[in-house]
C-alpha cells in the first residue's frame, strides 16, 4: 500500500497517517470521551470499529489492551481506508484486522458523500442541506477548536460569520464515492 498520505502527531506522541491533518486532533479528543460511558475492556475483548475513519479508536483500544484485544475495523471509503490500513499496519497489524467495506443489512454497492476536507462527516446521508446547522455548531464551539483555528473567536460578529461560511463551504466540498456494503 502506498504511503502517499500526510501524517500528524497525536497528543500521545503516536504519528498517524491521515487524509486531513487539521481534523485529527478533534477526532482524537472525541474518541477519548468514548471511554467515559462505561466501556470496559480486558485483554481478550473483541471490538468492532464500524466507520473506523483513520483508526484512532482502534489504536486507542490497541493501546489500552496492550495489543491483545482483537479489533475489526471497517471503513468503506477508499482514501480513508488507506490511512486506516497504514495505521493498523504501523502499530500492530496482527490484532487489528481492517476491512474496506461498510456494514449494512445486505451486501450492495452504495454511494457515499465523501468530504475530503472533513472526512469524519462522510456518509451515505449528505450534510449539505444542514449548512446553517454547521455554522451554528462552529460558532458555538469555536473555543474548542485546536490552535490556530480557535483564533477566529476573536473576530467581530460580521467577520466571524464570513469566516464561518468560508470554512463550512471548504469543509463541505463533496465527492460521490461508490462503496461496498
N, C-alpha and C positions, 0 to 999 in steps of 0.2 A: 504494500500500500504506500502510495506517495505521501511524503511529509511536506506538502506544499501549503500547509495551513499555518497561520500565526500561532504563537504560543504566548502565554501570560503566566505570571506568578501568582498563586493563590496566597491568601493571608497565612496559611500554614506552611508556606515555602515550597509547595509542590508546583512544579511547572506543568502546565496542561496545554494541549492543543485546543484550539477553539476556532470558531468561524468569525465571531465578533468580539474582540478583546474587551471592548467597553462594557459589555453586559455581564462578564464573568463574575466580577465582584458582587454584583447584585444577586446573581444566581447562587453564588456561594453562600451569601448571608441568608438567603431564603431557605436553602436546604438545611442549614444548621437548625432552623426552627422546627423541622420535621420531628426531631427527637424530643421536643418539649411535650408532645402529645401522647406519651405513654408507650412509644415503640420500644420494645426490649429485644435484645439480640443475644444469642450465645454463639459459640464458635461453630455450631452445627446448623445454624439458621440458613434458610434458603430465601432469597429476596428477589422479587421481580420488579425491575425498574422499567416501567412502561412509559414510553415517551421520554426516554432517558436523556435526550439532548446530548451534550458532550460527555455525560457520565459523571457529573460531580457527586450525585447521590450514591452511585455505585462505588466511587472512590472513597466516600465517607464511610460507607458500610465496610468496605475492604479494610480501611484503617482501624475502625472500631473492633472488627473481628480478628485483627492481626493477620489478615489474609486467609482466614479459614472458612468464612461463610461462602456458600455457593450463591453467585449472583448472576441472574439472567437479565441482560439489558437490551431493550427493544427500542429502536429508533428508525422510522421508515424513510426519512428524508435523506437522500444520499450524501449530500455535503456535510450535514450534521453527523450522520453515521460515521463518516470518515474520521471526524475528530473523536467520537466515542471509541471507535476501534483503536485508534492510535493511543488514546489514554489508557484503555484497558491493557493493551499490549505493553505499554511503558511501565505500568505499575503492578501488574500481576495477572497475566493472561491465563494462567492455569485455573483460576477460580472465577474469573469474570468472563462469562460467555456473552458475546454480542450477536445480535440478530438484526439484519437490515430490513425489518418489517414492522408494521403496526399490528396491534391485536384488535380483533373485532369478532362479531357473531359468525361471519362467514368469510371464506377466502375470496378476495377480489382485489382488483386494482382500483384505486380511488384517487381523486385529485385533491392534493393538499394545497393550501395557500402558504407559501414559504416566504418568510420575511428575512432576507439575508442580513439586514441591519438590526433585527430584533428576533433572533431565532427562537427564543423561548415562547413567543406567541404564535409561531407557525402552527397551523391547524387545518382540519377539514372544514372548520367553521370560520370563514374570513371575518376579520375585525374591522374592515374598512367602514362599515356603517356606524361604528362606535367611536369615531374620531373625537367627538366632543367629550365623551366619557374619558378617553385617554388624556385629553388636555386637562380636564379637572383632576384626574389622578396625578398627573405630573405636577400641577400647581400645588396640590395638597401635600405632596410628598417630596417636594424639591429639596428640602433639608436632608432627606435620607439618601440622595444621590451621592455617588462617590465623587471625590475631588478629581478633576476640577469642574465637573459638570454641575456640582452644587453651587457654584458661584453665581449661577443665574438667579438665585434667590434674592440677590441684591439689586436686581433690575427693577425700575419702576413698573407699575402695572401695565401700561401700554406696550412696553418693550418685552415684558415677561410673556404677554400673550403672543406677540410676534415671534419671539424665540421658541415658545412652546409649539406654535404652529409649524415652524420650520423643523424642529426636532421630531414632531409627530409625523409630518409628511416624509421625512427621511426614514424614520423607523418603519412606517407603513408602506414603503415601496415593496411591492409584492411580485412574486413569480408563481406561476402554477407548476406543480410538480406531480407527476403520476407516481404513486407509491403502492407497494404491495401490502395488503392486509391479510 
